[in-house]
């Protein structure tokens, strides 16, 4: 059995912050006695990723996702616990470690604003000491996969957000890293650009067997790329497992949507009506009763179309946060 690529044991990052009330007197008092509070951005998490896995790392803003990625890429030193990435302690920032990982953050730029992306790529080639032949092969591959041929000669300031993001990703992968930490890589992009980035990540993973830890608020990213998801809230992991198992465990209902040939009708006798749009009606029904309810609908009504779907992943994750807050994870 292959060794884990990423292994965390009780990894945590704590910050001490100073607090005071508003007002002049509170400011004076704080000169002599400062009130402090410890914030546990990441609170002792355990996590293992194996070679080639693409794992969704999900949570609300402030849950600890980005702090974890920064520790794993060596930008932050943990307060407690241990981490191994490719056998290295990330915060030691050894050259061999840095040559095999990359961190892409959706709203952070590495490309120089006033020069073409191709010039920034050449700078990365020198920094990472990439042999010229390997650099050319990798650049050609990235240009093809991301459709960059018309973009890399333009000054970065002249690119749209989606075009710039594609160039940012290409620049981050020129050294062929084996571990990708992707923090909101599709943030702010239109639907077409999001789909292209997702296809690229999947293809890069397939070609190079890279291990990917992905954060995203777009659940389409997670559904398209990740079989496994890890959900973190207030610095603690609430769920770590298969995406399909997540849906099954935390979604006791399914959604049946029907199109009625005879127009709008009251279908409340078949389940909870959650949406009506013309001749289309959506019902929420218990998962165990779904086949029986679908059969009744088809037998009783003039239906031209019927679909059965799981609820949106966003709704399931909201349910996990609610249970996490009450420590209720019973099946």
Secondary structure, DSSP 8 states (H G I E B T S, - for coil): ----SEEEEEEEEEEEEEE--SSHHHHHHHHH--EEEEEEEEEEEEEEE-TT-EEEEE--TTSSHHHHHHHHTTSS--SEEEEEETTB-GGG--HHHHTTEEEEETT---S-TTSBHHHHHHHHHHHTT--HHHHHHHHHHHHHHHT-TTTTTSBGGGS-HHHHHHHHHHHHHTT--SEEEEESTTTT--HHHHHHHHHHHHHHHHHH--EEEEE-S-HHHHHHH-SEEEEEETTEEEEEEEHHHHHHHH--EEEEEEEETT-----TTTSEEEEEETTEEEEEEEGGGHHHHHHHHHHHS-EEEEEEEE--HHHHHHHHHHHHHTT----
